[in-house]
Each structure stands twice: as structure tokens, then as C-alpha cells.
Amino acid sequence: MNGSRRLSPQEIADTLRERIRGGDLRAGDRLPTQAELAEEFGVERGAVRQALRALQQDGLLSNVSKGSPPRIAERVPGLSGEPQPTMVGLAPRLTEAFSGPHVRIDAACLTSETLMVALSEPVRLIHEGRIRPESIDVRILLPSRDINLAFPVPVEAPEDDNPVHQRWLEMRNAQGHVLRHNLRSLRSSHGIDVKVRFRALPFTPPVKLYLLNESEALIAYYMVARREEATDAGILDMYDVLGTESLLFSFAKNTGERDAAFVVQSQKWFDALWETITTDLTLS
């Protein structure tokens, strides 16, 4: 595969992982033998074994034994359709979305924390030269700073300033700055056409929604719970959500009419909000 140098076990694992996620290797298929893989990639069998161990740890292989080549797992994480915690399920779907030449990501959420963290994986792959999109267009809808949020809110109404709202606002702005900086830096480092835009919602979104390349919709419900957090100003007793742990449900256009309709309608809903009742958002 590479006449100038031998591939590392990580690169071999990533190549096989892309074949699995791309559908070239399907659930139940048996992998080639270690000898065949070693010949294909031009490496020693030890490198192949390390790559297979990495895929096994990711839950992508089953029937791993010394007697015969392993098979692709019947339920591949991120492709099985089963909901996963948002922080687990979002990154691989974003990485897949970034593999094309033109990337479009739309998100509606309470803060951009999960999206900021999940984007670090495709950004890392771009810096490593493993993927190279020509353009990236990201649009994010976040609640306006001027509205009374449904959550997070203090359990008891404050007498003056609302420390819970101030904490949320600081997080919203800081995470948005980091996300925008990480993506915009790809302009100078790799010559990629990058756009990152924010608009302000006049309400608190009850769910988080991610739309990938107009072909996939990922949605998770915000679960409200009472919790306490220690800050410099004291203990904050509030009703809040743990968005990174919310289960993420995936709908893709290529998996049936019902899912395709959900993706199309979700995109129309997002576009309508973006173009009508939302306002410019400045990350102060």
C-alpha cells in the first residue's frame, strides 16, 4: 500500500475500521488471514496482530481466536442502530461525515460541549493527513443569553443575580470559542475552506440535534435532574442536565423511508429556525 514506508498497526487498524464502517466488510464477514493481511499491507504479522487487537478492543470483531480469522461483529458500535451515550456515539459519526470532500454539520443544543469534544477526533485525523475535506461548514444554534432558561436553573430563585445562569453563559461562550478556533485553524494549516457560525435561540431546546451532511440526524433528550456543584462562590443547588450522557439515537437517509423522512424534516426544522426566529449570537 505504501512503497516508501511500512504502515503502523494503528494505520492498518484504521484502514480496516473504515472498510467496516463503509460497508466493504459487513457483520458476520470473516477477515482475511493474518498472512494475507500482512502481504496486503506489506508488514510483519506482529503488526497485523496489534491492529486486530485494537479492533477487538473497539468491539468491531468477534470469534477472535488463534484457530481461524475473526469475524466482523454482528453489532458494530455506531452502526448497530442501538442508542449510545452522546459522548461515545457522536465522534465516530462525525469522523465518517468528515471523510467526504464537503462537510456540513448543523447542531442545536444547550451548549457546544459535546460537539467541541467530539470534533477533536476528525480534526486530529486531518492534522495526521488521514482525511482531507475541501470545505467545512458548521452552523450551531444555542440559547440566547437574554432568555430565562428552563434549565439549568437554581432550585430556589436567587435574590439578585442568577449564578447558575452566569455559569451556563460562561460555559456556552468558552466552549464555542474553542470549537471555532479548532476548526478555523484548519484554514491556515491545511488550506481548508472553513465556516463556523452561531445563532441564538429564543427558547431552551429540550433535545440536542446533530445533522450530518444532510444525510444523517442524531438526536438525544436532555434529562433534567437535581444536582449540586461546588464553585468559588459556594455550592450551586440546581436543576441541570448531563448532556454528554444522554442516549443518542441515529437516523440515516439510507436506512429506509421512515428514517429518511425524519432526516429531511429535521433538516427543514433546523433551516426554518436558522432563517426566521433566531438572532445573531456573539460569543462575548
Sine and cosine of phi, psi and omega as CSV:
sin_phi,cos_phi,sin_psi,cos_psi,sin_omega,cos_omega
0.00,0.00,-0.46,0.89,-0.07,-1.00
-0.62,-0.79,0.94,-0.34,-0.07,-1.00
-0.97,0.25,-0.27,0.96,-0.09,-1.00
-1.00,-0.02,-0.48,0.88,-0.02,-1.00
-0.39,-0.92,0.29,-0.96,0.03,-1.00
-1.00,0.08,0.59,-0.80,0.02,-1.00
-0.96,0.30,0.54,-0.84,0.06,-1.00
-0.99,0.16,0.30,-0.95,0.08,-1.00
-0.84,0.54,-0.59,0.81,0.01,-1.00
-0.90,0.44,-0.66,0.75,0.01,-1.00
-0.92,0.39,-0.60,0.80,0.07,-1.00
-0.90,0.43,-0.71,0.70,0.02,-1.00
-0.87,0.49,-0.67,0.74,-0.01,-1.00
-0.91,0.42,-0.62,0.78,0.03,-1.00
-0.90,0.45,-0.71,0.70,0.03,-1.00
-0.92,0.40,-0.60,0.80,0.02,-1.00
-0.88,0.47,-0.66,0.75,0.02,-1.00
-0.91,0.41,-0.58,0.82,0.04,-1.00
-0.92,0.40,-0.60,0.80,0.03,-1.00
-0.93,0.37,-0.76,0.65,-0.05,-1.00
-0.94,0.34,-0.44,0.90,0.02,-1.00
-0.99,0.11,-0.15,0.99,0.05,-1.00
1.00,-0.06,-0.03,1.00,0.05,-1.00
-0.92,0.39,-0.55,0.83,0.13,-0.99
-0.91,-0.42,0.85,-0.53,-0.11,-0.99
-0.95,-0.31,0.26,-0.97,0.00,-1.00
-0.80,0.59,0.77,-0.64,0.00,-1.00
1.00,-0.03,-0.29,0.96,0.03,-1.00
-0.91,0.41,0.58,-0.82,0.05,-1.00
-1.00,-0.03,0.71,-0.70,0.05,-1.00
-0.94,0.35,0.38,-0.92,0.18,-0.98
-0.87,0.49,0.28,-0.96,0.03,-1.00
-0.92,0.38,0.30,-0.95,0.03,-1.00
-0.86,0.51,-0.60,0.80,0.02,-1.00
-0.90,0.44,-0.66,0.75,0.00,-1.00
-0.92,0.39,-0.65,0.76,0.03,-1.00
-0.92,0.40,-0.66,0.76,0.02,-1.00
-0.88,0.48,-0.64,0.77,0.01,-1.00
-0.93,0.36,-0.67,0.74,0.00,-1.00
-0.87,0.49,-0.71,0.71,-0.08,-1.00
-1.00,0.00,-0.12,0.99,0.02,-1.00
0.93,0.37,0.66,0.75,-0.05,-1.00
-0.73,-0.68,0.12,-0.99,0.11,-0.99
-0.98,0.22,0.35,-0.94,-0.02,-1.00
-0.90,0.45,-0.48,0.88,0.02,-1.00
-0.86,0.51,-0.62,0.78,0.03,-1.00
-0.92,0.40,-0.62,0.78,0.04,-1.00
-0.90,0.43,-0.69,0.73,0.00,-1.00
-0.87,0.49,-0.66,0.75,0.03,-1.00
-0.89,0.46,-0.65,0.76,0.02,-1.00
-0.90,0.44,-0.67,0.75,0.01,-1.00
-0.92,0.40,-0.59,0.81,0.06,-1.00
-0.89,0.45,-0.63,0.77,0.03,-1.00
-0.89,0.45,-0.67,0.74,0.03,-1.00
-0.92,0.39,-0.59,0.81,0.04,-1.00
-0.91,0.43,-0.68,0.74,0.02,-1.00
-0.89,0.45,-0.49,0.87,0.04,-1.00
-0.98,0.18,-0.07,1.00,0.00,-1.00
0.98,0.18,0.33,0.95,-0.07,-1.00
-1.00,-0.04,-0.24,0.97,-0.05,-1.00
-0.85,-0.53,0.48,-0.88,0.09,-1.00
-0.72,-0.70,0.18,-0.98,-0.01,-1.00
0.82,0.58,0.66,0.75,0.00,-1.00
-0.99,0.17,0.90,-0.43,0.01,-1.00
-0.46,-0.89,0.17,-0.98,0.00,-1.00
-0.98,0.22,-0.30,0.96,-0.13,-0.99
-0.99,0.17,-0.50,0.86,-0.08,-1.00
-0.46,-0.89,0.34,-0.94,0.02,-1.00
-0.88,0.47,0.54,-0.84,0.01,-1.00
-0.95,0.32,0.26,-0.97,0.07,-1.00
-0.95,-0.32,0.36,-0.93,0.11,-0.99
-0.94,0.33,0.72,-0.69,-0.05,-1.00
-0.86,0.50,0.58,-0.81,0.01,-1.00
-0.91,0.42,-0.54,0.84,0.02,-1.00
-0.87,-0.50,1.00,-0.09,-0.02,-1.00
-0.99,0.14,0.82,-0.57,0.02,-1.00
-0.80,0.60,0.76,-0.66,0.01,-1.00
1.00,0.01,-0.28,0.96,0.00,-1.00
-0.86,-0.52,-0.17,0.99,-0.10,-1.00
-0.97,0.23,-0.22,0.98,-0.04,-1.00
1.00,0.03,-0.19,0.98,0.02,-1.00
-0.97,0.24,0.67,-0.74,0.01,-1.00
-0.92,0.40,0.57,-0.82,0.03,-1.00
-0.78,-0.63,0.35,-0.94,0.14,-0.99
-0.82,0.58,0.63,-0.78,-0.12,-0.99
-0.81,0.59,-0.67,0.74,-0.05,-1.00
-0.92,0.40,-0.41,0.91,0.03,-1.00
-1.00,0.07,-0.69,0.72,-0.15,-0.99
-0.99,0.11,-0.41,0.91,-0.13,-0.99
-0.97,0.24,-0.68,0.73,-0.11,-0.99
-0.84,0.54,-0.75,0.67,0.01,-1.00
-0.91,0.42,-0.52,0.85,0.03,-1.00
-0.95,0.32,-0.61,0.79,0.08,-1.00
-0.91,0.42,-0.66,0.75,0.02,-1.00
-0.86,0.51,-0.67,0.74,0.05,-1.00
-0.89,0.45,-0.66,0.75,0.00,-1.00
-0.90,0.43,-0.53,0.85,-0.03,-1.00
-0.98,0.18,-0.08,1.00,-0.03,-1.00
-0.98,0.22,-0.25,0.97,0.03,-1.00
-1.00,0.06,0.16,-0.99,-0.05,-1.00
-0.95,0.31,-0.53,0.85,-0.05,-1.00
-0.82,-0.57,0.89,-0.46,-0.10,-0.99
-0.96,-0.28,0.75,-0.66,0.10,-0.99
-0.75,-0.66,0.86,-0.50,0.00,-1.00
-0.84,-0.54,0.83,-0.55,0.11,-0.99
-0.90,-0.44,0.67,-0.74,-0.04,-1.00
-0.61,-0.79,0.66,-0.75,0.15,-0.99
-0.83,-0.56,0.86,-0.50,-0.12,-0.99
-0.36,-0.93,0.13,-0.99,-0.01,-1.00
-0.97,0.25,-0.69,0.73,0.18,-0.98
-0.65,-0.76,0.14,-0.99,-0.01,-1.00
-0.98,-0.18,0.41,0.91,-0.06,-1.00
-0.86,0.52,-0.81,0.59,-0.05,-1.00
-0.89,0.46,-0.69,0.72,0.00,-1.00
-0.90,0.44,-0.66,0.75,0.02,-1.00
-0.85,0.53,-0.73,0.68,-0.03,-1.00
-0.94,0.35,-0.70,0.72,-0.06,-1.00
-0.91,0.41,-0.53,0.85,0.00,-1.00
-0.94,0.35,-0.27,0.96,-0.02,-1.00
-0.89,0.45,-0.48,0.88,-0.02,-1.00
-0.94,0.34,-0.81,0.59,0.05,-1.00
-0.89,0.45,-0.55,0.84,0.05,-1.00
-0.90,0.44,-0.65,0.76,0.04,-1.00
-0.88,0.47,-0.69,0.73,-0.01,-1.00
-0.91,0.41,-0.54,0.84,0.07,-1.00
-0.92,0.40,-0.70,0.71,0.01,-1.00
-0.90,0.44,-0.51,0.86,0.02,-1.00
-0.99,0.13,-0.08,1.00,0.01,-1.00
0.98,0.18,0.25,0.97,-0.05,-1.00
-0.99,0.11,-0.52,0.85,0.11,-0.99
-0.74,-0.67,0.44,-0.90,-0.08,-1.00
-0.50,-0.87,0.97,0.22,0.08,-1.00
-0.93,0.38,0.46,-0.89,0.03,-1.00
-1.00,0.10,-0.54,0.84,-0.03,-1.00
-0.56,-0.83,0.50,-0.86,0.04,-1.00
-0.70,-0.71,0.84,-0.54,0.01,-1.00
-0.83,-0.56,0.92,-0.39,-0.04,-1.00
-0.88,-0.48,0.79,-0.61,0.06,-1.00
-0.84,-0.54,0.75,-0.66,-0.09,-1.00
-0.76,-0.65,0.78,-0.63,0.11,-0.99
-0.98,-0.22,0.84,-0.54,0.03,-1.00
-0.78,-0.62,0.43,-0.90,0.02,-1.00
-0.88,0.47,0.58,-0.82,0.07,-1.00
-0.91,0.41,0.52,-0.85,0.05,-1.00
-0.94,0.34,-0.29,0.96,-0.14,-0.99
-1.00,-0.07,-0.02,1.00,-0.04,-1.00
-0.99,-0.13,0.31,-0.95,0.14,-0.99
-1.00,0.06,0.95,-0.31,-0.04,-1.00
-0.92,0.40,0.56,-0.83,0.14,-0.99
-0.96,0.28,-0.52,0.85,0.08,-1.00
-0.32,-0.95,0.54,-0.84,-0.04,1.00
-0.97,0.24,0.54,-0.84,0.03,-1.00
-0.60,-0.80,0.47,-0.88,0.08,-1.00
-0.91,0.42,0.53,-0.85,0.08,-1.00
-0.89,0.45,-0.64,0.77,0.08,-1.00
-0.91,-0.41,0.71,-0.70,-0.05,-1.00
-0.87,0.49,0.75,-0.66,0.00,-1.00
-0.95,0.31,0.42,-0.91,-0.01,-1.00
-0.96,0.27,-0.55,0.84,-0.01,-1.00
-0.76,-0.65,-0.94,-0.33,-0.01,-1.00
-0.93,0.37,0.50,-0.87,-0.01,-1.00
-0.99,-0.12,0.98,-0.20,-0.05,-1.00
-0.91,0.41,-0.48,0.88,0.01,-1.00
-0.93,0.36,-0.67,0.74,0.04,-1.00
-0.91,0.42,-0.64,0.77,0.01,-1.00
-0.90,0.43,-0.64,0.77,0.05,-1.00
-0.88,0.47,-0.73,0.69,0.03,-1.00
-0.86,0.50,-0.69,0.73,-0.05,-1.00
-0.90,0.44,-0.67,0.74,0.03,-1.00
-0.89,0.46,-0.66,0.75,0.03,-1.00
-0.92,0.40,-0.70,0.71,0.01,-1.00
-0.83,0.56,-0.72,0.69,-0.05,-1.00
-0.95,0.32,-0.70,0.72,-0.05,-1.00
-0.90,0.44,-0.70,0.71,-0.01,-1.00
-0.92,0.40,-0.62,0.79,0.04,-1.00
-0.90,0.44,-0.64,0.77,0.04,-1.00
-0.88,0.47,-0.71,0.70,-0.03,-1.00
-0.90,0.44,-0.72,0.70,0.00,-1.00
-0.86,0.52,-0.74,0.68,-0.03,-1.00
-0.90,0.43,-0.67,0.74,0.00,-1.00
-0.89,0.45,-0.70,0.71,-0.05,-1.00
-0.89,0.46,-0.61,0.79,0.00,-1.00
-0.98,0.20,-0.69,0.72,-0.03,-1.00
-0.91,0.42,-0.45,0.89,0.02,-1.00
-0.90,0.44,-0.34,0.94,0.02,-1.00
-0.94,0.35,-0.31,0.95,0.07,-1.00
-0.89,0.47,-0.81,0.59,-0.08,-1.00
-0.97,0.23,-0.56,0.83,-0.08,-1.00
-0.99,0.16,-0.51,0.86,-0.10,-1.00
-0.73,-0.68,0.04,1.00,0.03,-1.00
0.93,0.38,0.44,0.90,-0.02,-1.00
-1.00,0.04,0.69,-0.72,0.06,-1.00
-0.97,0.26,0.95,-0.32,-0.10,-0.99
-0.88,-0.47,0.75,-0.67,0.14,-0.99
-0.79,-0.61,0.76,-0.65,0.08,-1.00
-0.76,-0.65,0.89,-0.45,-0.07,-1.00
-0.78,-0.62,0.56,-0.83,0.03,-1.00
-0.84,-0.55,0.56,-0.83,0.20,-0.98
-0.67,-0.74,0.39,-0.92,-0.13,-0.99
-0.98,-0.20,0.77,-0.63,0.07,-1.00
-0.99,0.10,0.59,-0.81,0.06,-1.00
-1.00,0.03,0.28,0.96,0.01,-1.00
-0.49,-0.87,0.22,-0.98,0.05,-1.00
-1.00,0.04,0.88,-0.48,-0.01,-1.00
-0.93,0.37,0.78,-0.63,0.02,-1.00
-0.98,0.19,-0.21,0.98,0.02,-1.00
-0.70,-0.71,0.27,-0.96,0.18,-0.98
-0.95,-0.32,0.70,-0.71,-0.08,-1.00
-0.77,-0.64,0.74,-0.67,0.07,-1.00
-0.83,-0.56,0.77,-0.64,0.01,-1.00
-0.89,-0.45,0.85,-0.53,-0.12,-0.99
-0.92,-0.40,0.92,-0.40,0.08,-1.00
0.81,0.59,0.50,0.87,0.01,-1.00
0.84,0.55,0.32,0.95,-0.04,-1.00
-0.84,-0.55,-0.19,0.98,-0.02,-1.00
-0.58,-0.81,0.65,-0.76,0.06,-1.00
-0.84,-0.54,0.76,-0.65,0.03,-1.00
-0.86,-0.51,0.78,-0.62,-0.08,-1.00
-0.71,-0.71,0.61,-0.79,0.02,-1.00
-0.62,-0.79,0.62,-0.79,0.01,-1.00
-1.00,0.06,0.68,-0.74,0.14,-0.99
-0.98,0.19,0.85,-0.53,0.02,-1.00
-0.99,-0.16,0.89,-0.46,-0.08,-1.00
-1.00,0.05,0.71,-0.71,0.02,-1.00
-0.52,-0.85,0.40,-0.91,0.05,-1.00
-0.99,0.11,0.70,-0.71,0.04,-1.00
-0.43,-0.91,0.27,-0.96,0.02,-1.00
-0.88,-0.47,0.51,-0.86,0.03,-1.00
-0.63,-0.78,0.74,-0.67,0.02,-1.00
-0.99,0.12,0.77,-0.63,0.05,-1.00
-0.76,-0.65,0.10,-0.99,0.05,-1.00
-0.88,0.48,-0.47,0.88,-0.02,-1.00
-1.00,0.05,-0.04,1.00,-0.01,-1.00
0.82,-0.57,-0.25,-0.97,-0.01,-1.00
-1.00,0.04,0.81,-0.59,0.08,-1.00
-0.99,-0.11,0.89,-0.46,0.07,-1.00
-0.98,-0.18,0.91,-0.41,-0.18,-0.98
-0.53,-0.85,0.27,-0.96,0.22,-0.98
-0.99,-0.12,0.89,-0.46,-0.12,-0.99
-0.64,-0.77,0.04,-1.00,0.04,-1.00
-0.81,-0.59,0.47,-0.88,0.12,-0.99
-0.94,-0.35,0.99,0.11,-0.15,-0.99
-0.90,0.44,-0.50,0.87,-0.04,-1.00
-0.92,0.38,-0.35,0.94,-0.03,-1.00
-0.99,-0.13,-0.11,0.99,0.01,-1.00
-0.89,0.46,0.64,-0.77,0.01,-1.00
-0.95,0.31,0.73,-0.69,-0.07,-1.00
-0.98,-0.22,0.85,-0.52,0.01,-1.00
-0.98,-0.21,0.72,-0.69,-0.10,-1.00
-0.94,-0.34,0.68,-0.73,0.08,-1.00
-0.75,-0.66,0.77,-0.63,-0.04,-1.00
-0.81,-0.59,0.56,-0.83,-0.03,-1.00
-0.88,0.48,-0.51,0.86,-0.12,-0.99
-1.00,0.00,0.24,0.97,-0.04,-1.00
-0.91,-0.42,0.36,0.93,0.06,-1.00
0.80,-0.60,0.30,-0.95,-0.07,-1.00
-0.89,0.45,-0.63,0.78,-0.04,-1.00
-0.90,0.44,-0.74,0.67,0.02,-1.00
-0.91,0.41,-0.66,0.76,0.00,-1.00
-0.88,0.48,-0.65,0.76,0.02,-1.00
-0.91,0.42,-0.62,0.79,0.02,-1.00
-0.90,0.43,-0.67,0.74,0.01,-1.00
-0.89,0.46,-0.73,0.68,-0.03,-1.00
-0.89,0.46,-0.72,0.69,-0.03,-1.00
-0.93,0.37,-0.58,0.81,0.04,-1.00
-0.90,0.43,-0.64,0.77,0.03,-1.00
-0.92,0.40,-0.65,0.76,0.04,-1.00
-0.90,0.44,-0.65,0.76,0.02,-1.00
-0.88,0.47,-0.73,0.69,0.00,-1.00
-0.89,0.46,-0.74,0.67,-0.03,-1.00
-0.87,0.49,-0.63,0.77,0.00,-1.00
-0.90,0.44,-0.68,0.73,0.05,-1.00
-0.89,0.46,-0.71,0.71,-0.04,-1.00
-0.86,0.51,-0.62,0.79,-0.14,-0.99
-1.00,-0.06,-0.13,0.99,-0.11,-0.99
-0.85,-0.53,-1.00,0.10,-0.23,-0.97
-1.00,0.02,-0.07,1.00,0.06,-1.00
-1.00,0.10,0.30,-0.95,-0.05,-1.00
-0.78,-0.63,0.22,-0.98,0.04,-1.00
-0.86,0.51,0.64,-0.77,0.00,-1.00
-0.86,-0.52,0.82,-0.57,0.05,-1.00
-0.95,-0.31,0.82,-0.58,0.04,-1.00
-0.99,0.11,1.00,-0.02,-0.06,-1.00
-0.99,0.14,0.00,0.00,0.00,0.00
